[in-house]
Amino acid sequence: FYSCFISYSTKDDAFASALHGDMEKAGVKTWKWDLDGVVGRDLMENVDLAIRNYDKMILICSQHSLASKGVDKEVVKALQKEEQLWNTKRRLEQEAKAAGEEPPFVDADVLVPVWLDDRIETWESPYASEVKKKLAADFRGVTHGSKEYQKKLTQLIDALNPKSWPPKPPRSAK
C-alpha cells in the first residue's frame, strides 16, 4: 500500500484516529501527528517531513478541517509535491518517447480527499478547485463501524494499493 499522511483539524480527531487505526490494521502505514511525530522536534518540521516522505496525503474534508490554517498549509505542501511529481512524470514520458521506450509509471497524485460533511461544496479557497477535481472517499453520514463505513473504508484502502492504478484494460473475450 501507499503510505499516508493524515491531514485534519483536531476537532475531527475522533474520525482521524478511527481511520488511522483501521488503516493500520489493514496494513496501510499512516502518519498522524500526535501518534507519530517525533517528540521534542518542531511540529511543523514533523509535518513537512511526513508530507514529503509519505506517498499520499489523506485530506479530511469537513467544516473544521477546511477552516484550519494548518490544514491549508498542508494542502499547499501536498499540491507542491504533486506538481513536482507531474513534472517528473512528463519529463520521463518525453525521454521514453524520444528513446522509443515505454515510460515508467509515476503516480503523481498525492492528495486523497475524504468527505465528512458538505463543506467541500461551498469551500472558498485558492486550492478548492484542485481538491474538488479529485474523486473523494465519501464518508458523509457514515457511522464508524457500520457496514457503510466498512464499505467506504475498503474502497479507500483498495485505492491505496499501487496495483489499483492505472486500471488494467479488460481481457479480450475468447
Summary of the structure (lengths in Angstrom):
residues: 174
radius of gyration: 17.3
end to end distance: 33.0
largest distance: 62.3
contacts: 472
relative contact order: 0.16
helix: 52%
strand: 11%
